[in-house]
Each structure stands twice: as C-alpha cells, then as structure tokens.
Amino acid sequence: MARTPSNMLPLGTKAPDFELVDTVSDKTVALSDVKGKEGTVVMFICNHCPFVIHVNPMIVKLAKEYQEKGIAFVAISSNDVENYPQDAPHLMKEKASEEGYTFPYLYDESQEVAKAYDAACTPDFYLFDADMTLVYRGQLDDSRPGNDVPLTGTDLKGAMDAVLNNKDVDAEQKPSLGCNIKWITT
C-alpha cells in the first residue's frame, strides 16, 4: 500500500463543478444537487484502500451527525477499474450499502474530477463553505491503519464546527495520507 499524501489544493479555491453517476441511485448527480446549506464535504475514496477501510466507520458517523446540521457529504471514486476491478461501480454500490453510506458515492470514470480537485490519495477530504469556497483540505485525523491512534475525525470535525459557528477554519492543516489514486495509463 503506497503512502501518498494530499496535494493540498489552495484554500479559497472554488469547488470545481461536476456531473457524475451515483452508483447507489444510478442517477447523474451534479455538485449543485448535493451542495449543503452550510457546507459540503467532498471525499475521494475507493473500495479497496486499507486507509479508506480504516476510516469508513468515522466517515459514516460524521456524515450522519453533520448532515443534520446542514453539511452535505459526497464521495467520489476515480480509480482505474480496468486494473483495479474491485473499485468497479457495481461493487461501489455494494460497498455503500455494506458501510451504510448516507451520501452519494459517485464514479469518476474519466478521472477529470479528481484532476480538477488535484486529488492524490484515498481518502482525500475537502470542505467547502456555503459559498463553495475551500476552507479545509487534508486528513480526517491522525489515525492510520496500524498506528494505534484512535479514530476520532478531529481535524475534519473541527473544520466543520468552525464553518457551522461562522468562525475561521484553522489554516494549519495536515495532508491526508492514503493509497494513491489509481490513474489510467495509456
């Protein structure tokens, strides 16, 4: 498992728009369809990465808690499914059901959305405020598979709490760390 850090898209970036197929509903979903009243978390994840598997319980917990407060969640998988068939859309749908995702799980077949967000790894987290301006990007927390640090979601949670309380999000942000996005090679 490659340990790849986030590229850290510049704070203040406007959320790149997208239209992707939601593997759960089989409907095309645009960013404007999933935007939250108070903020929006865009996550790049996949089915097979041990880092994503490790954080899935906390992602589900935070989504349930913060969706009720007006922060929307959306997950995107951009992996090359020809070489990584375990990330195929029909298996994404199964994973969403198994994990209890309460948010869309979108498939970025062209990988253009991952490139627009400068995503590098799974998981990679982005929090946009109500105006769709990037206020946080980086890790969920310090927990990693095998490091015995408890899974708390503290970094992302702190950023979401700041947005909800109309406070500035701490600009000191740590990159996420995970498996590299599996880019299509031609």
DRENKEGU-932636 format. One record per atom (N, C-alpha, C): x, y, z; atom name. Coordinates in steps of 0.02 Angstrom, whole numbers, plus 32768, in hexadecimal, padded with zeros to 4 digits. Layout:
N
- X | Y | Z | CA $
...
//
This chain:
186
- 802A | 7FC5 | 8000 | N $
- 8000 | 8000 | 8000 | CA $
- 802C | 803E | 8000 | C $
- 8026 | 8065 | 7FCC | N $
- 804E | 80A2 | 7FC5 | CA $
- 8034 | 80D7 | 7FF6 | C $
- 8061 | 80F9 | 8016 | N $
- 804E | 812F | 8045 | CA $
- 8056 | 8171 | 8021 | C $
- 801F | 8188 | 8004 | N $
- 8020 | 81C5 | 7FDC | CA $
- 7FFC | 81FD | 8001 | C $
- 801B | 8238 | 8008 | N $
- 7FF9 | 8270 | 802A | CA $
- 7FCF | 8299 | 7FF9 | C $
- 7FA1 | 82C0 | 8016 | N $
- 7F78 | 82EF | 7FF0 | CA $
- 7FA5 | 8323 | 7FCD | C $
- 7F8C | 833D | 7F96 | N $
- 7FAF | 8374 | 7F74 | CA $
- 7FA0 | 83B8 | 7F93 | C $
- 7F6B | 83BC | 7FBB | N $
- 7F59 | 83F9 | 7FDF | CA $
- 7F46 | 8433 | 7FB0 | C $
- 7F0F | 842A | 7F8D | N $
- 7EF2 | 845E | 7F63 | CA $
- 7EF0 | 849F | 7F8B | C $
- 7F00 | 84D8 | 7F6B | N $
- 7F03 | 8517 | 7F91 | CA $
- 7EC0 | 852A | 7FB2 | C $
- 7EC4 | 853E | 7FF1 | N $
- 7E88 | 8557 | 8014 | CA $
- 7E6D | 8593 | 7FED | C $
- 7E2C | 859B | 7FEC | N $
- 7E0C | 85D0 | 7FC7 | CA $
- 7DF7 | 85BC | 7F81 | C $
- 7E0C | 8580 | 7F6A | N $
- 7DF8 | 8567 | 7F28 | CA $
- 7DAD | 855B | 7F27 | C $
- 7D8D | 856E | 7EF1 | N $
- 7D45 | 855E | 7EE8 | CA $
- 7D3F | 8515 | 7ED5 | C $
- 7D0C | 84F4 | 7EEE | N $
- 7D03 | 84AD | 7EE0 | CA $
- 7CF9 | 84A1 | 7E96 | C $
- 7D24 | 8478 | 7E78 | N $
- 7D1A | 8467 | 7E31 | CA $
- 7CD8 | 8441 | 7E28 | C $
- 7CB1 | 8457 | 7DF7 | N $
- 7C70 | 8438 | 7DEB | CA $
- 7C79 | 83F3 | 7DCD | C $
- 7C47 | 83C9 | 7DD3 | N $
- 7C49 | 8387 | 7DB4 | CA $
- 7C02 | 836D | 7DAA | C $
- 7BFD | 833D | 7D7E | N $
- 7BC1 | 8314 | 7D74 | CA $
- 7BDA | 82CC | 7D6C | C $
- 7BC9 | 82A2 | 7D9C | N $
- 7BE0 | 825D | 7D9D | CA $
- 7BA6 | 822E | 7DAE | C $
- 7BAE | 81EF | 7D9D | N $
- 7B7A | 81BE | 7DAC | CA $
- 7B82 | 81A7 | 7DF5 | C $
- 7B4B | 81AA | 7E1A | N $
- 7B48 | 8190 | 7E5D | CA $
- 7B3D | 8144 | 7E58 | C $
- 7B6C | 811D | 7E70 | N $
- 7B67 | 80D4 | 7E69 | CA $
- 7B30 | 80B7 | 7E95 | C $
- 7B18 | 80DD | 7EC5 | N $
- 7AE2 | 80C5 | 7EF1 | CA $
- 7A9E | 80CD | 7ECE | C $
- 7A91 | 8109 | 7EB3 | N $
- 7A50 | 8116 | 7E94 | CA $
- 7A4F | 810C | 7E49 | C $
- 7A8A | 8105 | 7E2A | N $
- 7A92 | 8100 | 7DE1 | CA $
- 7A7B | 813F | 7DBD | C $
- 7A7B | 8177 | 7DE1 | N $
- 7A68 | 81B7 | 7DC3 | CA $
- 7AA5 | 81E4 | 7DBD | C $
- 7AA4 | 8210 | 7D8B | N $
- 7AD9 | 8241 | 7D84 | CA $
- 7ACE | 8278 | 7DB8 | C $
- 7B03 | 8289 | 7DDC | N $
- 7AFF | 82B9 | 7E12 | CA $
- 7B32 | 82F1 | 7E05 | C $
- 7B1B | 832E | 7E0B | N $
- 7B47 | 8369 | 7E04 | CA $
- 7B5A | 8382 | 7E4A | C $
- 7B90 | 83A6 | 7E4E | N $
- 7BA4 | 83C3 | 7E8E | CA $
- 7B6C | 83ED | 7EAB | C $
- 7B49 | 8413 | 7E80 | N $
- 7B12 | 843D | 7E99 | CA $
- 7AD9 | 8414 | 7EB7 | C $
- 7AD3 | 83D5 | 7EA3 | N $
- 7A9F | 83A9 | 7EBE | CA $
- 7AAF | 8392 | 7F05 | C $
- 7AEE | 838F | 7F16 | N $
- 7B03 | 8373 | 7F56 | CA $
- 7B1D | 83A8 | 7F86 | C $
- 7B21 | 83E6 | 7F70 | N $
- 7B3C | 841D | 7F98 | CA $
- 7B13 | 8425 | 7FD9 | C $
- 7B37 | 842E | 8010 | N $
- 7B16 | 8437 | 8050 | CA $
- 7B07 | 8481 | 805E | C $
- 7AD5 | 848D | 8087 | N $
- 7AC2 | 84D2 | 8099 | CA $
- 7AFB | 84F6 | 80BD | C $
- 7B1E | 84D1 | 80E9 | N $
- 7B53 | 84EF | 8112 | CA $
- 7B99 | 84E0 | 80F7 | C $
- 7BA0 | 84A8 | 80D4 | N $
- 7BE1 | 8494 | 80BB | CA $
- 7BDC | 8451 | 8098 | C $
- 7C12 | 843E | 8077 | N $
- 7C13 | 8400 | 8051 | CA $
- 7C57 | 83DE | 8058 | C $
- 7C56 | 839E | 806A | N $
- 7C92 | 8376 | 806E | CA $
- 7C95 | 834B | 802F | C $
- 7CCB | 8352 | 8009 | N $
- 7CD7 | 8328 | 7FCF | CA $
- 7D11 | 82FA | 7FE2 | C $
- 7D05 | 82B9 | 7FDB | N $
- 7D38 | 8288 | 7FEF | CA $
- 7D4A | 825D | 7FB3 | C $
- 7D8A | 8253 | 7FA8 | N $
- 7DA1 | 8222 | 7F76 | CA $
- 7DB2 | 81E3 | 7F9D | C $
- 7D8E | 81AE | 7F8F | N $
- 7D98 | 816E | 7FB1 | CA $
- 7D97 | 8137 | 7F7D | C $
- 7D9C | 80FA | 7F93 | N $
- 7D94 | 80C0 | 7F67 | CA $
- 7D81 | 8084 | 7F93 | C $
- 7D74 | 804C | 7F74 | N $
- 7D5F | 8011 | 7F99 | CA $
- 7D98 | 7FED | 7FBC | C $
- 7DD2 | 7FE8 | 7F9C | N $
- 7E05 | 7FB8 | 7FB2 | CA $
- 7E3E | 7FD4 | 7FDC | C $
- 7E47 | 8015 | 7FDE | N $
- 7E80 | 8032 | 8002 | CA $
- 7E7B | 8026 | 804D | C $
- 7EAF | 800A | 806C | N $
- 7EAD | 7FFF | 80B5 | CA $
- 7EA4 | 803F | 80DE | C $
- 7EBB | 8077 | 80C4 | N $
- 7EB2 | 80B7 | 80E8 | CA $
- 7E68 | 80CB | 80E9 | C $
- 7E45 | 80C0 | 80B1 | N $
- 7DFE | 80D0 | 80AD | CA $
- 7DD6 | 809F | 80D8 | C $
- 7DE7 | 805E | 80D3 | N $
- 7DC5 | 802C | 80FC | CA $
- 7DCC | 803E | 8146 | C $
- 7E06 | 8056 | 8159 | N $
- 7E14 | 806A | 819F | CA $
- 7DE7 | 80A4 | 81B5 | C $
- 7DDC | 80D6 | 818A | N $
- 7DB7 | 8112 | 819F | CA $
- 7D6C | 810D | 8190 | C $
- 7D56 | 80DB | 816A | N $
- 7D0F | 80D6 | 8158 | CA $
- 7CDF | 80DE | 8193 | C $
- 7CEA | 80BD | 81CC | N $
- 7CBB | 80C5 | 8203 | CA $
- 7CB4 | 810E | 8219 | C $
- 7CEB | 8133 | 821B | N $
- 7CE8 | 8179 | 8230 | CA $
- 7CC8 | 81A5 | 81FB | C $
- 7CD4 | 8196 | 81BB | N $
- 7CB4 | 81BC | 8185 | CA $
- 7C68 | 81B5 | 818B | C $
- 7C51 | 8178 | 8195 | N $
- 7C09 | 816B | 819B | CA $
- 7BEC | 8190 | 81D8 | C $
- 7C0F | 818C | 8210 | N $
- 7BF9 | 81AE | 824D | CA $
- 7BF5 | 81FA | 8244 | C $
- 7C2A | 8218 | 8229 | N $
- 7C2B | 8260 | 8220 | CA $
- 7BF6 | 8276 | 81EE | C $
- 7BED | 8250 | 81B8 | N $
- 7BBB | 8262 | 8186 | CA $
- 7B76 | 8264 | 81A7 | C $
- 7B64 | 8231 | 81CC | N $
- 7B22 | 822F | 81ED | CA $
- 7B1A | 826B | 821C | C $
- 7B4D | 827A | 8241 | N $
- 7B4A | 82B1 | 8272 | CA $
- 7B45 | 82F5 | 8250 | C $
- 7B6F | 8301 | 821E | N $
- 7B74 | 8344 | 8201 | CA $
- 7B43 | 8351 | 81C9 | C $
- 7B29 | 831D | 81A9 | N $
- 7AF5 | 8328 | 8177 | CA $
- 7AB8 | 8348 | 8198 | C $
- 7AAA | 8335 | 81D5 | N $
- 7A71 | 8353 | 81FA | CA $
- 7A7D | 839C | 820A | C $
- 7ABC | 83B2 | 8208 | N $
- 7ACD | 83F8 | 8217 | CA $
- 7AD5 | 8422 | 81D8 | C $
- 7ACA | 8403 | 819D | N $
- 7ACD | 842A | 815F | CA $
- 7B0D | 8422 | 8137 | C $
- 7B38 | 83F4 | 814B | N $
- 7B74 | 83E6 | 8124 | CA $
- 7B69 | 83A6 | 80FC | C $
- 7B6E | 83AD | 80BA | N $
- 7B65 | 8373 | 808E | CA $
- 7BA6 | 834D | 8085 | C $
- 7BA0 | 830E | 8077 | N $
- 7BD9 | 82E3 | 8069 | CA $
- 7BCF | 82C3 | 8024 | C $
- 7C05 | 82BC | 7FFF | N $
- 7C04 | 8298 | 7FC0 | CA $
- 7C48 | 8275 | 7FB9 | C $
- 7C46 | 8236 | 7FA4 | N $
- 7C83 | 820F | 7F9A | CA $
- 7C8C | 8201 | 7F4F | C $
- 7CCA | 8202 | 7F3A | N $
- 7CDB | 81F6 | 7EF3 | CA $
- 7D13 | 81C3 | 7EF0 | C $
- 7D0B | 8192 | 7EC4 | N $
- 7D42 | 8164 | 7EB5 | CA $
- 7D58 | 8171 | 7E6D | C $
- 7D99 | 817C | 7E65 | N $
- 7DB5 | 818C | 7E24 | CA $
- 7DE6 | 8157 | 7E0C | C $
- 7DE9 | 811F | 7E2E | N $
- 7E1B | 80EC | 7E1D | CA $
- 7E0E | 80CB | 7DD9 | C $
- 7E45 | 80B6 | 7DBA | N $
- 7E44 | 8090 | 7D7C | CA $
- 7E27 | 804B | 7D8B | C $
- 7DEA | 803E | 7D73 | N $
- 7DC9 | 7FFE | 7D84 | CA $
- 7DE0 | 7FC5 | 7D56 | C $
- 7E01 | 7FD5 | 7D20 | N $
- 7E1B | 7FA0 | 7CF5 | CA $
- 7E53 | 7F7A | 7D1A | C $
- 7E7E | 7F9F | 7D3A | N $
- 7EB5 | 7F81 | 7D5F | CA $
- 7EA5 | 7F74 | 7DA9 | C $
- 7E6F | 7F93 | 7DC1 | N $
- 7E5A | 7F8B | 7E07 | CA $
- 7E0F | 7F7C | 7E07 | C $
- 7DFC | 7F40 | 7DF0 | N $
- 7DB5 | 7F30 | 7DE7 | CA $
- 7D8C | 7F30 | 7E28 | C $
- 7DAE | 7F2C | 7E62 | N $
- 7D8A | 7F2E | 7EA1 | CA $
- 7D6B | 7F73 | 7EAE | C $
- 7D7D | 7FA5 | 7E86 | N $
- 7D61 | 7FE8 | 7E8C | CA $
- 7D2C | 7FF7 | 7E57 | C $
- 7D14 | 7FC3 | 7E35 | N $
- 7CE2 | 7FCC | 7E00 | CA $
- 7CA0 | 7FE6 | 7E1D | C $
- 7C7A | 800B | 7DF5 | N $
- 7C3B | 802A | 7E0D | CA $
- 7C0B | 7FFA | 7E30 | C $
- 7C01 | 7FBE | 7E16 | N $
- 7BD1 | 7F90 | 7E36 | CA $
- 7BEA | 7F7C | 7E7C | C $
- 7C2C | 7F79 | 7E85 | N $
- 7C48 | 7F6A | 7EC7 | CA $
- 7C48 | 7FA7 | 7EF4 | C $
- 7C4B | 7FE2 | 7ED6 | N $
- 7C44 | 8020 | 7EFE | CA $
- 7BFE | 8022 | 7F1D | C $
- 7BCC | 800F | 7EF6 | N $
- 7B87 | 800D | 7F0F | CA $
- 7B82 | 7FDD | 7F4A | C $
- 7BA1 | 7FA2 | 7F43 | N $
- 7BA0 | 7F72 | 7F7A | CA $
- 7BC3 | 7F8D | 7FB8 | C $
- 7BFD | 7FAE | 7FAE | N $
- 7C23 | 7FCB | 7FE6 | CA $
- 7BFA | 8000 | 800A | C $
- 7BD8 | 802A | 7FE4 | N $
- 7BAF | 805F | 8002 | CA $
- 7B79 | 8041 | 802F | C $
- 7B5B | 800A | 8018 | N $
- 7B27 | 7FE8 | 803F | CA $
- 7B45 | 7FC7 | 807D | C $
- 7B7D | 7FA4 | 8074 | N $
- 7B9E | 7F82 | 80AC | CA $
- 7BB2 | 7FB3 | 80E3 | C $
- 7BCD | 7FEC | 80CF | N $
- 7BE7 | 801D | 80FF | CA $
- 7BB0 | 804B | 811C | C $
- 7B77 | 804D | 80FA | N $
- 7B41 | 8079 | 8111 | CA $
- 7B4C | 80C1 | 80FE | C $
- 7B68 | 80CC | 80C2 | N $
- 7B73 | 8111 | 80AB | CA $
- 7B2F | 8135 | 80A5 | C $
- 7B2D | 8171 | 80C0 | N $
- 7AF0 | 819B | 80BB | CA $
- 7AFB | 81D3 | 808A | C $
- 7B29 | 81C9 | 805C | N $
- 7B3D | 81FC | 802C | CA $
- 7B49 | 81DA | 7FE9 | C $
- 7B48 | 8200 | 7FB2 | N $
- 7B55 | 81E3 | 7F70 | CA $
- 7B9E | 81CA | 7F6C | C $
- 7BA7 | 8195 | 7F46 | N $
- 7BE9 | 8178 | 7F3A | CA $
- 7BF1 | 8178 | 7EEE | C $
- 7C14 | 81AB | 7ED5 | N $
- 7C18 | 81B9 | 7E8D | CA $
- 7C54 | 8199 | 7E6C | C $
- 7C4B | 8187 | 7E2D | N $
- 7C81 | 8169 | 7E06 | CA $
- 7C9B | 819B | 7DD3 | C $
- 7CDC | 81AA | 7DD8 | N $
- 7CFF | 81DA | 7DAC | CA $
- 7D27 | 81B2 | 7D78 | C $
- 7D04 | 8196 | 7D47 | N $
- 7D24 | 816A | 7D17 | CA $
- 7D5C | 818C | 7CF0 | C $
- 7D53 | 81CB | 7CDD | N $
- 7D85 | 81EF | 7CB5 | CA $
- 7DBF | 8208 | 7CDF | C $
- 7DB7 | 8208 | 7D20 | N $
- 7DE7 | 8223 | 7D51 | CA $
- 7DEF | 826F | 7D4C | C $
- 7DC5 | 828F | 7D25 | N $
- 7DC9 | 82D8 | 7D1E | CA $
- 7DB8 | 82FD | 7D5F | C $
- 7D8A | 82E2 | 7D86 | N $
- 7D77 | 8303 | 7DC4 | CA $
- 7DB1 | 82FE | 7DF6 | C $
- 7DD0 | 82C4 | 7DFB | N $
- 7E0A | 82BE | 7E27 | CA $
- 7E41 | 82EF | 7E14 | C $
- 7E4C | 82F6 | 7DD3 | N $
- 7E7E | 8326 | 7DBB | CA $
- 7E6A | 836E | 7DCC | C $
- 7E2B | 837E | 7DC5 | N $
- 7E13 | 83C3 | 7DD4 | CA $
- 7E1C | 83D4 | 7E1D | C $
- 7E16 | 83A2 | 7E49 | N $
- 7E1F | 83AC | 7E91 | CA $
- 7E67 | 83A1 | 7EA7 | C $
- 7E92 | 838F | 7E78 | N $
- 7ED8 | 8380 | 7E87 | CA $
- 7EDD | 8349 | 7EBC | C $
- 7EAE | 831A | 7EB9 | N $
- 7EAD | 82E2 | 7EE9 | CA $
- 7EE9 | 82B5 | 7EDB | C $
- 7F05 | 8299 | 7F0F | N $
- 7F40 | 826F | 7F08 | CA $
- 7F37 | 822A | 7F28 | C $
- 7F0E | 8228 | 7F5C | N $
- 7F0B | 81EA | 7F83 | CA $
- 7EC3 | 81DB | 7F99 | C $
- 7EBC | 819E | 7FB3 | N $
- 7E7D | 818B | 7FD2 | CA $
- 7E8D | 8176 | 801A | C $
- 7E6E | 8196 | 804B | N $
- 7E3C | 81CA | 8046 | CA $
- 7E5C | 820F | 803E | C $
- 7E39 | 823B | 801D | N $
- 7E4D | 8282 | 8015 | CA $
- 7E0F | 82AB | 8023 | C $
- 7E11 | 82D8 | 8054 | N $
- 7DD7 | 82FD | 806B | CA $
- 7DDB | 8347 | 805A | C $
- 7DA3 | 8363 | 8045 | N $
- 7D9D | 83AA | 8034 | CA $
- 7D5D | 83C4 | 8054 | C $
- 7D61 | 83FC | 8079 | N $
- 7D26 | 841C | 8096 | CA $
- 7D1E | 8460 | 8077 | C $
- 7CE4 | 846B | 8059 | N $
- 7CD2 | 84AB | 803C | CA $
- 7C9D | 84CC | 8066 | C $
- 7CA0 | 850E | 806E | N $
- 7C6E | 8531 | 8094 | CA $
- 7C2E | 8539 | 806C | C $
- 7BFE | 855E | 8085 | N $
- 7BBD | 8567 | 8064 | CA $
- 7BC4 | 8587 | 801F | C $
- 7BF9 | 85AE | 8015 | N $
- 7C06 | 85CD | 7FD4 | CA $
- 7C30 | 85A2 | 7FA6 | C $
- 7C3D | 8564 | 7FBB | N $
- 7C64 | 8534 | 7F95 | CA $
- 7CAD | 854A | 7F8C | C $
- 7CC7 | 856A | 7FC1 | N $
- 7D0D | 857D | 7FC4 | CA $
- 7D32 | 854D | 7FF2 | C $
- 7D6C | 8535 | 7FDC | N $
- 7D92 | 8504 | 8003 | CA $
- 7DAD | 8523 | 8043 | C $
- 7D99 | 8505 | 807C | N $
- 7DB1 | 851D | 80BC | CA $
- 7DDB | 84E8 | 80E1 | C $
- 7DD6 | 84AA | 80CA | N $
- 7DFE | 8475 | 80E9 | CA $
- 7E0C | 843F | 80B5 | C $
- 7E4A | 8426 | 80B7 | N $
- 7E5C | 83EB | 8090 | CA $
- 7E92 | 83C8 | 80B6 | C $
- 7E8E | 8386 | 80B6 | N $
- 7EC0 | 8360 | 80DB | CA $
- 7EA4 | 8323 | 80FC | C $
- 7EBF | 8313 | 8136 | N $
- 7EB0 | 82D4 | 8157 | CA $
- 7E70 | 82D6 | 8181 | C $
- 7E56 | 829B | 818D | N $
- 7E1D | 8292 | 81BA | CA $
- 7E35 | 829D | 8202 | C $
- 7E6D | 827C | 8212 | N $
- 7E8E | 8281 | 8253 | CA $
- 7ED2 | 825F | 824D | C $
- 7EF4 | 8254 | 8285 | N $
- 7F37 | 8237 | 8284 | CA $
- 7F37 | 81EA | 8281 | C $
- 7EFE | 81CB | 8284 | N $
- 7EFA | 8182 | 8284 | CA $
- 7F0A | 8165 | 823F | C $
- 7F32 | 8130 | 823D | N $
- 7F44 | 810D | 8200 | CA $
- 7F40 | 80C2 | 8210 | C $
- 7F37 | 8098 | 81DE | N $
- 7F37 | 8050 | 81EC | CA $
- 7F77 | 803B | 8210 | C $
- 7F6F | 801C | 8249 | N $
- 7FA8 | 8001 | 826D | CA $
- 7FCE | 8031 | 829A | C $
- 7FBB | 8072 | 829E | N $
- 7FE2 | 809F | 82C8 | CA $
- 7FC6 | 80A6 | 830F | C $
- 7F90 | 8084 | 831E | N $
- 7F72 | 8082 | 8361 | CA $
- 7F5A | 80C6 | 837A | C $
- 7F53 | 80F8 | 834C | N $
- 7F35 | 8138 | 835F | CA $
- 7EEA | 8131 | 8354 | C $
- 7EC1 | 8143 | 8387 | N $
- 7E79 | 813A | 8380 | CA $
- 7E5C | 8163 | 8347 | C $
- 7E2A | 8148 | 8327 | N $
- 7E06 | 8169 | 82F1 | CA $
- 7DD4 | 8199 | 8310 | C $
- 7DDD | 81DB | 8305 | N $
- 7DB3 | 820D | 8325 | CA $
- 7D92 | 823D | 82F3 | C $
- 7DB1 | 8245 | 82B9 | N $
- 7D98 | 8275 | 8288 | CA $
- 7DA6 | 82BD | 829C | C $
- 7DD2 | 82C7 | 82CC | N $
- 7DDA | 8309 | 82EC | CA $
- 7DED | 8341 | 82BC | C $
- 7E16 | 8335 | 8289 | N $
- 7E2B | 836B | 825D | CA $
- 7DF1 | 8383 | 8232 | C $
- 7DCF | 8355 | 8211 | N $
- 7D96 | 8367 | 81E8 | CA $
- 7D5D | 8382 | 8212 | C $
- 7D52 | 8363 | 824B | N $
- 7D1C | 8378 | 8278 | CA $
- 7D28 | 83C0 | 8290 | C $
- 7D65 | 83D0 | 82A2 | N $
- 7D76 | 8414 | 82B8 | CA $
- 7D68 | 8447 | 8281 | C $
- 7D78 | 8435 | 8243 | N $
- 7D6C | 8462 | 820A | CA $
- 7D21 | 846B | 81FF | C $
- 7CFB | 8435 | 8203 | N $
- 7CB2 | 843A | 81FA | CA $
- 7C92 | 8462 | 8231 | C $
- 7CA9 | 8459 | 826F | N $
- 7C8E | 8480 | 82A7 | CA $
- 7C9C | 84CA | 829D | C $
- 7CD8 | 84DB | 8285 | N $
- 7CE8 | 8521 | 8278 | CA $
- 7CB9 | 853E | 8244 | C $
- 7CAD | 851A | 820E | N $
- 7C7F | 8532 | 81DA | CA $
- 7C3A | 853D | 81F7 | C $
- 7C22 | 850D | 821E | N $
- 7BDF | 8513 | 823B | CA $
- 7BD8 | 854D | 826D | C $
- 7C10 | 855F | 828C | N $
- 7C10 | 8596 | 82BD | CA $
- 7C29 | 85D7 | 82A1 | C $
- 7C2D | 85DB | 825E | N $
- 7C44 | 8618 | 823B | CA $
- 7C88 | 8630 | 8255 | C $
- 7CB5 | 8601 | 8261 | N $
- 7CF9 | 8611 | 8277 | CA $
- 7D29 | 85FE | 8240 | C $
- 7D64 | 861B | 8241 | N $
- 7D97 | 8609 | 8211 | CA $
- 7DB0 | 85C2 | 8220 | C $
- 7DBA | 859C | 81EB | N $
- 7DD7 | 855A | 81F2 | CA $
- 7E22 | 8562 | 81FA | C $
- 7E3F | 853E | 822A | N $
- 7E87 | 8542 | 8235 | CA $
- 7EAC | 8532 | 81F4 | C $
- 7ED7 | 8560 | 81DF | N $
- 7EFC | 8557 | 81A0 | CA $
- 7F34 | 8523 | 81A6 | C $
- 7F45 | 850F | 81E3 | N $
- 7F77 | 84DA | 81EE | CA $
- 7F54 | 8498 | 81E2 | C $
- 7F60 | 847A | 81A8 | N $
- 7F3C | 843D | 8195 | CA $
- 7F6E | 8409 | 817D | C $
- 7F64 | 83CB | 8194 | N $
- 7F92 | 8394 | 8182 | CA $
- 7F76 | 836F | 8146 | C $
- 7FA1 | 835C | 8117 | N $
- 7F8A | 8336 | 80DD | CA $
- 7F6E | 82F2 | 80F3 | C $
- 7F3E | 82DB | 80CD | N $
- 7F27 | 8296 | 80D7 | CA $
- 7F60 | 8268 | 80BF | C $
- 7F5A | 822A | 80D1 | N $
- 7F8B | 81F8 | 80BB | CA $
- 7F65 | 81B9 | 80AA | C $
- 7F74 | 819D | 8071 | N $
- 7F50 | 8160 | 805E | CA $
- 7F6E | 8141 | 8020 | C $
- 7F46 | 8117 | 8000 | N $
- 7F5B | 80F8 | 7FC1 | CA $
- 7F57 | 812B | 7F8A | C $
- 7F85 | 8127 | 7F5C | N $
- 7F82 | 8156 | 7F23 | CA $
- 7F45 | 8146 | 7EF9 | C $
- 7F28 | 8179 | 7ED9 | N $
- 7EF3 | 816D | 7EA9 | CA $
- 7F11 | 8144 | 7E71 | C $
- 7EEC | 8112 | 7E5B | N $
- 7F04 | 80E5 | 7E27 | CA $
- 7EF5 | 8104 | 7DE2 | C $
- 7F26 | 8128 | 7DC8 | N $
- 7F1D | 814D | 7D89 | CA $
- 7F1D | 811E | 7D4E | C $
- 7EF5 | 812F | 7D1C | N $
- 7EF3 | 8109 | 7CDF | CA $
- 7F32 | 8119 | 7CB8 | C $
- 7F56 | 80E5 | 7CA3 | N $
- 7F92 | 80EF | 7C7A | CA $
- 7F83 | 80D7 | 7C33 | C $
- 7F97 | 80FF | 7C03 | N $
- 7F88 | 80EC | 7BBD | CA $
- 7FC6 | 80D5 | 7B99 | C $
//
